[in-house]
Amino acid sequence: MSDLKKKNWSAGVRRALSATEIVAKLVEIPGWTLDGDGAQIAIQKTFRFANYLETMSFVNAVAFIAERHDHHPDMSVHYNRCVVRFNTHDVNGISTTDIECAAEVDALVKPR
C-alpha cells in the first residue's frame, strides 16, 4: 500500500473521511470495524496469536510501522491477542492514513 519510506505528512493536508468514504474503505481492509463515535470514532481489529511471544512480536512490528508513518495506534495487549485501534486525532475522525496503516498491519499476519 505504501513504500518503505516514512511519509511526510506535512506535505499534504489530512482530512476526516465522510461516513460513505469510511464504509467504502473498510471493504479494502477486511475484519476492521468501526468503534466509537464523534471525535472518538476509530477503526479497530483484534489479532489472535498462539502465545505471548507471538503477540509481543506482532506488537513490536506494529510499533515499527507506526514510527515509520508517525501515526500511532492505541493497542490493547493480552496474552494471546492484541486489539489495534486507529484514528486521526488532528482531524477528529478517520483519515486515509488510518486505512493505509491498517492495511500494513494486516500484511504482518497470514489469515488463519
N, C-alpha and C positions, 0 to 999 in steps of 0.2 A: 504494500500500500504506500509506503514512503521509503525514501532512501535511508542509508545508514548515517547520514549526517544529521546533526542536530538542526532542527528547523529554526529559522529566525522569525519568531512570532512578531517582532517589532516591525517587520517589513509589510505586514498586512493587518487589516482590522478584523478581529473576530467578532462574530455576532451570534446571538442566540438563534437556533433553528426554530422555525414555526412547528406547530404540532403536526402538520401534514408532512413537513420535511423529516421530522424525527421518525414518524411511522415508516416512511419510505426508506430511511437509512437503517432502521432496525432490521429490515429484511437482509441487509448485507452482513449482519453480524448475529447469526442465529444463537439463541439462548440468552441474549442480553434482554433485559426487561426494564421498563420504566419504574422508578420508585420515587416517592415524594411528590411534592407539588410546589408551584411558585418558584421562588429563588432556590429552593432546596431540591428541585427535580434533578434526577440523575439517571444514568443507565447503570445497571449492575448485573453481575453474573456470579454464580457460585461454581468454583472449580473444586473437584474432589480428587483426592490422592490416596495412595495405599498406606502412607505413613507420614510421620512428622518430617523426616528428612526430605521427602519429595515435596511436601508442602513448602518447606523453607527454601528449597532450591527454586521453586516457582516464584515465591515472594521476592527473592533476590533478583531473578530475571525480570520481573515486573518493575522493580526499582531501577534497573538499568535502562529499561525503555522509558520510564518516567523521567529520569535525569536527562536522557538524550533529547527528549522533547520538551523539557522544562514544563511538564504537565503531570502533576502528581495525584494519583487516585487515593481515595480512602480505602483501606484494606482491613478486613476483619479476619484475623489469622487464628486457626484452630488446629488441632492435632492432624486431621486428615482432610481439611478443606480450607479454602480461602475465598472470601467474598470480596470482589473488586468492584468499586463504585467510582464512576467518572462523572464529573460535571465541571463546568467552567465558571468559576466564581466571579470573574470580572465581567461576565455577560449575564449573570444570574439565570443560567439555564444550561442547555446542552448545545455545544458547537460541533463543527466538523472535526475539531481536534479530538473531542471525546470519542467520536466514531472511529477515527484513524487509530488512536491509541488502543481502543478495544479490539480492533482487528489485529493489531500487532500482538496483543496479549493472547488472543485466540491462537495465533500461529505458534505459540510456545508449546502447546499441548496437542496431541493427536486425539481425535474423537475416540471415545471408549465404547 
